[in-house]
């Protein structure tokens, strides 16, 4: 028992030291700002595509707006949704949909470069612009479908549950069960969305279990950062004085910046968690077209 506790303590120490060592790499000093800027450029095209898909289920962006009002409460997030009130009427056009999809994949593309750099220990940031862009587009597609599916489940889950189980257990029991199940289902979809991004974006080959720790870290980090930042915004009154009409954009960009750091830390955590599973060597994941080379643990 003592040996196991000592091994766990040693691994925690290695994880901490390796993350600190990664922070000393100049590459990471600007990646959070890059990802935050990419998120800012991606969010409106993403919401436009989400709104188009929600229309297929007779739903609107009010579902997203209600979710943000109940869970996010960051000043500026609701302003972002208001941009879509005057979304182009040609959003159903195939060309504009493809263009929106390409623009929405900017954040995934930036995350891919960070993940490649981290998991290859600085050897690569990508395997080719076109291939990386296609992977980023594929990832944003899955992300959008996950968001839409989650909103559809939240909107129609209760009537479906009543229809299927109402005659057996009663409508009151079905309604009570849905109240208990709706948020765990939404959180599970949220976790799968983050873990899928961590799994598919890197050009290196990873097993799904190797990205679970960082996915859990990022999922919890998103909620904690959003909650703490919403409290900070509610107590701070300096943004309007300093930035005037740009205050909403500044608030939104700061929120994105903190979320970007959570995503970067989740990637780093996946790397060091996986690396410390061995005793004497860190196995570098296999990059497509390159041979795997071990390096020594700190």
C-alpha positions as semicolon CSV with decimal commas, in nm:
position;residue;x (nm);y (nm);z (nm)
1;X;0,000;0,000;0,000
2;X;0,281;0,239;0,091
3;X;0,468;0,153;-0,230
4;X;0,156;0,227;-0,435
5;X;0,105;0,558;-0,256
6;X;0,470;0,647;-0,315
7;X;0,439;0,558;-0,685
8;X;0,128;0,775;-0,719
9;X;0,302;1,064;-0,543
10;X;0,605;1,026;-0,772
11;X;0,382;1,027;-1,079
12;X;0,197;1,339;-0,962
13;X;0,532;1,508;-0,907
14;X;0,648;1,412;-1,258
15;X;0,324;1,539;-1,410
16;X;0,359;1,872;-1,232
17;X;0,725;1,913;-1,329
18;X;0,663;1,820;-1,692
19;X;0,376;2,067;-1,727
20;X;0,595;2,340;-1,577
21;X;0,870;2,243;-1,824
22;X;0,621;2,273;-2,111
23;X;0,525;2,622;-1,998
24;X;0,888;2,726;-2,042
25;X;0,859;2,651;-2,414
26;X;0,813;2,989;-2,593
27;X;0,566;2,824;-2,833
28;X;0,294;2,815;-2,567
29;X;0,320;3,182;-2,475
30;X;0,096;3,296;-2,758
31;X;-0,116;2,994;-2,845
32;X;-0,400;3,082;-2,606
33;X;-0,443;3,421;-2,773
34;X;-0,435;3,252;-3,115
35;X;-0,701;3,000;-3,015
36;X;-0,914;3,273;-2,852
37;X;-0,900;3,479;-3,172
38;X;-0,987;3,170;-3,378
39;X;-1,281;3,098;-3,146
40;X;-1,402;3,454;-3,193
41;X;-1,388;3,414;-3,571
42;X;-1,551;3,070;-3,557
43;X;-1,837;3,123;-3,317
44;X;-2,077;3,318;-3,543
45;X;-2,041;3,081;-3,845
46;X;-2,086;2,789;-3,604
47;X;-2,404;2,935;-3,459
48;X;-2,535;3,006;-3,809
49;X;-2,487;2,641;-3,903
50;X;-2,641;2,528;-3,573
51;X;-2,943;2,752;-3,636
52;X;-2,991;2,599;-3,981
53;X;-2,982;2,245;-3,843
54;X;-3,213;2,336;-3,554
55;X;-3,462;2,458;-3,813
56;X;-3,495;2,101;-3,938
57;X;-3,637;2,009;-3,594
58;X;-3,860;2,318;-3,567
59;X;-3,626;2,466;-3,308
60;X;-3,459;2,806;-3,302
61;X;-3,159;2,978;-3,147
62;X;-3,381;3,051;-2,847
63;X;-3,278;2,706;-2,723
64;X;-2,912;2,815;-2,724
65;X;-3,001;3,155;-2,579
66;X;-3,193;2,991;-2,293
67;X;-2,904;2,754;-2,227
68;X;-2,655;3,042;-2,215
69;X;-2,883;3,240;-1,986
70;X;-2,913;2,948;-1,747
71;X;-2,554;2,821;-1,752
72;X;-2,311;3,079;-1,891
73;X;-2,425;3,426;-1,783
74;X;-2,107;3,588;-1,917
75;X;-2,168;3,943;-2,029
76;X;-2,126;3,962;-2,403
77;X;-2,233;3,604;-2,479
78;X;-2,594;3,711;-2,528
79;X;-2,471;4,000;-2,743
80;X;-2,298;3,744;-2,961
81;X;-2,627;3,565;-3,023
82;X;-2,794;3,894;-3,110
83;X;-2,563;3,916;-3,412
84;X;-2,760;3,628;-3,562
85;X;-3,088;3,819;-3,558
86;X;-2,980;3,969;-3,891
87;X;-2,811;3,659;-4,030
88;X;-2,806;3,647;-4,411
89;X;-3,119;3,506;-4,567
90;X;-2,901;3,305;-4,802
91;X;-2,758;3,094;-4,521
92;X;-2,939;2,799;-4,674
93;X;-2,732;2,844;-4,988
94;X;-2,490;2,556;-5,028
95;X;-2,196;2,781;-5,112
96;X;-2,254;3,001;-4,806
97;X;-2,298;2,692;-4,588
98;X;-1,963;2,552;-4,707
99;X;-1,801;2,891;-4,651
100;X;-1,948;2,908;-4,300
101;X;-1,824;2,556;-4,231
102;X;-1,473;2,649;-4,343
103;X;-1,478;2,961;-4,125
104;X;-1,616;2,765;-3,829
105;X;-1,323;2,522;-3,844
106;X;-1,065;2,791;-3,758
107;X;-1,066;2,708;-3,389
108;X;-1,024;2,334;-3,455
109;X;-0,736;2,410;-3,689
110;X;-0,559;2,617;-3,421
111;X;-0,618;2,345;-3,160
112;X;-0,483;2,085;-3,401
113;X;-0,152;2,268;-3,436
114;X;-0,115;2,294;-3,058
115;X;-0,202;1,926;-3,012
116;X;0,045;1,817;-3,281
117;X;0,323;2,027;-3,129
118;X;0,251;1,893;-2,781
119;X;0,222;1,524;-2,865
120;X;0,519;1,523;-3,102
121;X;0,738;1,713;-2,852
122;X;0,778;2,005;-3,089
123;X;0,863;1,804;-3,401
124;X;0,554;1,891;-3,606
125;X;0,254;2,121;-3,602
126;X;0,074;1,952;-3,892
127;X;0,101;1,706;-4,179
128;X;-0,018;1,933;-4,459
129;X;-0,253;2,229;-4,485
130;X;-0,525;2,055;-4,688
131;X;-0,527;1,736;-4,479
132;X;-0,529;1,933;-4,155
133;X;-0,807;2,159;-4,279
134;X;-1,019;1,862;-4,381
135;X;-0,971;1,706;-4,038
136;X;-1,064;2,037;-3,874
137;X;-1,379;2,062;-4,089
138;X;-1,472;1,704;-4,003
139;X;-1,427;1,780;-3,634
140;X;-1,640;2,096;-3,640
141;X;-1,909;1,901;-3,826
142;X;-1,922;1,641;-3,548
143;X;-1,915;1,919;-3,288
144;X;-2,208;2,098;-3,452
145;X;-2,410;1,776;-3,481
146;X;-2,336;1,700;-3,115
147;X;-2,458;2,044;-3,008
148;X;-2,772;2,012;-3,219
149;X;-2,841;1,658;-3,096
150;X;-2,801;1,773;-2,734
151;X;-3,044;2,061;-2,786
152;X;-3,294;1,835;-2,961
153;X;-3,272;1,584;-2,675
154;X;-3,325;1,860;-2,420
155;X;-3,621;1,997;-2,617
156;X;-3,797;1,671;-2,709
157;X;-3,663;1,429;-2,449
158;X;-3,956;1,464;-2,212
159;X;-4,236;1,404;-2,466
160;X;-4,042;1,110;-2,612
161;X;-3,996;0,962;-2,263
162;X;-4,364;1,005;-2,190
163;X;-4,459;0,848;-2,523
164;X;-4,236;0,543;-2,468
165;X;-4,270;0,484;-2,094
166;X;-4,578;0,688;-2,001
167;X;-4,818;0,399;-2,042
168;X;-4,597;0,173;-1,829
169;X;-4,484;0,389;-1,537
170;X;-4,715;0,687;-1,575
171;X;-4,660;1,036;-1,711
172;X;-4,571;1,184;-1,371
173;X;-4,294;0,930;-1,318
174;X;-4,167;0,986;-1,672
175;X;-4,157;1,363;-1,617
176;X;-3,970;1,319;-1,286
177;X;-3,724;1,079;-1,449
178;X;-3,658;1,327;-1,727
179;X;-3,578;1,602;-1,474
180;X;-3,313;1,372;-1,326
181;X;-3,176;1,253;-1,661
182;X;-3,170;1,563;-1,880
183;X;-2,859;1,730;-1,738
184;X;-2,651;1,411;-1,699
185;X;-2,730;1,338;-2,066
186;X;-2,633;1,692;-2,165
187;X;-2,310;1,670;-1,963
188;X;-2,228;1,334;-2,123
189;X;-2,272;1,482;-2,469
190;X;-2,060;1,782;-2,365
191;X;-1,782;1,552;-2,244
192;X;-1,796;1,342;-2,563
193;X;-1,773;1,659;-2,775
194;X;-1,454;1,768;-2,596
195;X;-1,301;1,420;-2,593
196;X;-1,374;1,371;-2,964
197;X;-1,188;1,694;-3,042
198;X;-0,891;1,577;-2,836
199;X;-0,900;1,236;-3,004
200;X;-0,937;1,329;-3,371
201;X;-0,750;1,660;-3,400
202;X;-0,390;1,544;-3,339
203;X;-0,210;1,395;-3,637
204;X;-0,054;1,144;-3,399
205;X;-0,229;0,818;-3,324
206;X;-0,379;0,808;-2,975
207;X;-0,600;0,559;-2,797
208;X;-0,924;0,699;-2,660
209;X;-0,835;0,610;-2,302
210;X;-0,523;0,826;-2,331
211;X;-0,726;1,143;-2,384
212;X;-0,989;1,082;-2,112
213;X;-0,794;1,254;-1,826
214;X;-0,743;1,574;-2,024
215;X;-1,104;1,565;-2,144
216;X;-1,230;1,546;-1,787
217;X;-0,992;1,825;-1,689
218;X;-1,109;2,046;-1,977
219;X;-1,479;1,974;-1,920
220;X;-1,457;2,066;-1,552
221;X;-1,225;2,357;-1,632
222;X;-1,477;2,502;-1,878
223;X;-1,748;2,506;-1,612
224;X;-1,521;2,643;-1,338
225;X;-1,370;2,916;-1,556
226;X;-1,710;3,025;-1,685
227;X;-1,861;3,034;-1,336
228;X;-1,568;3,223;-1,178
229;X;-1,542;3,461;-1,472
230;X;-1,915;3,539;-1,462
231;X;-1,876;3,635;-1,094
232;X;-1,573;3,850;-1,178
233;X;-1,761;4,028;-1,456
234;X;-2,058;4,095;-1,228
235;X;-1,827;4,259;-0,972
236;X;-1,614;4,453;-1,219
237;X;-1,734;4,786;-1,361
238;X;-1,414;4,907;-1,527
239;X;-1,463;4,765;-1,877
240;X;-1,712;5,030;-1,990
241;X;-1,484;5,305;-1,859
242;X;-1,172;5,168;-2,029
243;X;-1,310;5,030;-2,356
244;X;-1,641;5,206;-2,409
245;X;-1,848;5,046;-2,685
246;X;-1,584;4,774;-2,728
247;X;-1,634;4,646;-2,372
248;X;-1,858;4,355;-2,478
249;X;-1,598;4,235;-2,731
250;X;-1,319;4,268;-2,474
251;X;-1,519;4,071;-2,217
252;X;-1,595;3,800;-2,471
253;X;-1,232;3,778;-2,587
254;X;-1,106;3,748;-2,227
255;X;-1,353;3,467;-2,167
256;X;-1,234;3,292;-2,482
257;X;-0,873;3,346;-2,374
258;X;-0,929;3,168;-2,043
259;X;-1,119;2,886;-2,216
260;X;-0,832;2,854;-2,466
261;X;-0,586;2,808;-2,180
262;X;-0,812;2,534;-2,040
263;X;-0,800;2,355;-2,377
264;X;-0,421;2,392;-2,394
265;X;-0,379;2,263;-2,039
266;X;-0,606;1,969;-2,119
267;X;-0,381;1,880;-2,412
268;X;-0,068;1,912;-2,197
269;X;-0,231;1,704;-1,926
270;X;-0,310;1,427;-2,175
271;X;0,051;1,428;-2,292
272;X;0,216;1,409;-1,950
273;X;-0,046;1,168;-1,810
274;X;0,023;0,928;-2,094
275;X;0,398;0,985;-2,082
276;X;0,430;0,904;-1,711
277;X;0,273;0,561;-1,750
278;X;0,620;0,422;-1,818
279;X;0,909;0,425;-1,573
280;X;1,221;0,511;-1,770
281;X;1,101;0,639;-2,106
282;X;0,830;0,855;-2,256
283;X;0,686;0,689;-2,565
284;X;0,612;0,954;-2,826
285;X;0,290;0,878;-3,016
286;X;0,337;0,756;-3,371
287;X;0,305;1,037;-3,623
288;X;0,178;0,935;-3,963
289;X;0,478;0,880;-4,188
290;X;0,735;0,904;-3,911
291;X;0,897;0,653;-3,681
292;X;0,845;0,660;-3,306
293;X;1,141;0,769;-3,094
294;X;1,157;0,740;-2,713
295;X;1,296;1,019;-2,494
296;X;1,397;1,015;-2,130
297;X;1,167;1,126;-1,851
298;X;1,270;1,432;-1,653
